[in-house]
């Protein structure tokens, strides 16, 4: 590898590598292809706009016509840029400099190349197309209420060809947003990192494998539930051993030779026996985890062995019946011998493999004294600088906004009681039936009387004055609601703002009811008008705290045995307990992204899990992976007191931190003044206190205390000589 790197560097030094304007010059064929692709895309967008104007546009779930049109056009234009980019990448010569740079990963991406050569693409402001800066239009160059790609920020030209005046203006709008975003984000992420480090700084591993803070409170009984160091993990996702690589190494260094291959049954029986030989070195938890992962790995190899024999065609009948015979030379067919050469294992190889696994596993233990708090805080805080600040759309469901990036991480770490976009993901009992999902949505989604009433009229005669409510039964049936005049009557009586009694409301038939308030004749006009204004806002069905709910189709790969798509419900708003208790909802698999609500509904363990899942999901949405052990540590610190404490000045104060630590964080004078008035003492145990006082901290090598027996020094007795007179 080193020789190849040296040779490559020497060659590129002599040969040279340059980039010029001719590298991004499109040919005639590329230009023709680009124009054809863009004109097709524009035509499709015009068809969508025409359908919208005629009222024929098929609505997306949870969206009105305008939102659906925007989502469809944005999707189409994004695809258009990708198509233009694909055409551009196919047409480029393999010696093209920008292409080489993008492919080898030194700088740039296919999008950058396609923007230079083919098409810059859609400019977005706040995750949407360019907004209207003038009355009903983005710029005065376009007709009013125009929704065409040109009028809403689509740049069809490339940087090589040059942008028109309007395209340039839209491009600067997109660029400005990026600059503002970067400036605001820097301050936010910096402060967030500081808070995290201050909150987690005094956590360290003790000699009993527990994670404790400076005052000795246990935060975790075993770091990360396995006691392993995240920095020493080999495989993706924080898996300690890359078993495939280790096994290949064993096969290469420990040849099978003339040894017999083990049968699959012998292999599975030998694992516990071989691990028993290392029982002294391994703890019970380590041994169990290692046994599980080894059994799974070797089980997968046995499955591959069986399928290989089937593929070569040497096995007759069911493999599982003859499985114990595989491995014995006399019994093996040609197919079995070939398969064993690839997937087989000898006794000696298995012994060496397990010994290497145990040795490596033991080396990955986290050492006592490690400042895992500071490491964890850095690991979560640092990726925040690479995140964007803005809100993103939920994938596949337009208009279901969900806070992402730095603001979302900030909400979780603050332990906020109110979050900007609370969303409950409700799993359904009948998740393949759309009609059943619509009925459940009717039970959950807040429906007010104004949405299902055909008319609400004031009726005045010489003898009486009342408000007549007529229900729109067709709309009620379309929405799958179980609502009639009697249920509406009950809802009106229960409404806190309207003081009406049973005798004031008359049900005329299934769709009509009359509300006749008992009021003074002088005030009758005012009372009836105020009643008419209040009636449309009365909740007659659903959960009051739920803004709306959307039926979402799950990912393509998540289908049932018959290949039918599965559905779930995305509920915007709070009320986890009510949603879980709704008929038709699978409460056990329903979850919310609101940590404080999960704590109130399901308890502190569920809140801890929610913190871990939310941080993990937010990071993954931005293409970042953090070891789960760091997130577990943060979640445990936030919840170890039995309530969710944010990493804020109030939360850190309630974690029983010392006076000097609190004074070094925020409100210095207040903490010092209160401590001196109430006569508090500081035992100088944490990191900050030790630094302030200039003494070694109890972490790393400072965790070690040596008790030494020292003989007491001999006491010298002096006697005064009497003065001889």
Secondary structure, 3 states (H helix, E strand, C coil): CHHHHHHHHHHHHHHCCCCCHHHHCCCHHHHHHHHHHHHHHHHHHHHHHHHHHHCCCCCCCCCCHHHHHHHHHHHHHHHHHHHHHHHHHHHCCCCCHHHHHHHHCCCCCHHHHHHHHCCCEECCECCECCCCCECCECCCCCCCCCCCCHHHCEECCCCCCCCCHHHHHHHHHHHHHHHHHHHHHHHHHHHHHHHHHHHHCCCEECCCCCEECCCCCEEECCHHHCCECHHHCCCHHHCCCCHHHHHHHHHHHCCCCCCCECCHHHHHHHHHHHHHHCCCCCCHHHHHHHHHHHHHHHHHHHHHHHHHHHHHCCCCCCHHHHHHHCCCCCCCCHHHHHHHHHHCCEHHHHHHHHHHHHHHHHHCECCCCCCHHHHHHHHHHHHHHHCCCCCEECCCCCCCEECCHHHHHHHHHHCCCCCCCCEEEEEECCCCCHHHHHHHHHHHCCEEHHHHEEEEEEEECCCCEEEEEEECHHHHHHCCCCCCHHHHHHHHHHCCCCCCCHHHEEEEECCEEEECCCCCHHHHHHHHHHHHHHHCCCEEECCCCEEEEEEEECCCCCECCCCCECEEEEEEECCHHHHHCCCCEEEEEEEECCHHHHHHHHCHHHHHHHHHHHHHHHHHHCCCCCCHHHHHHHHHHHHCCCCCCCCCHHHHHCCCCCHHHHHHHCCHHHHHHHHHHHCCCCCCCCHHHHHHHCCCCCCHHHHCCCCCCCCCCCCCCCCCCCCCC
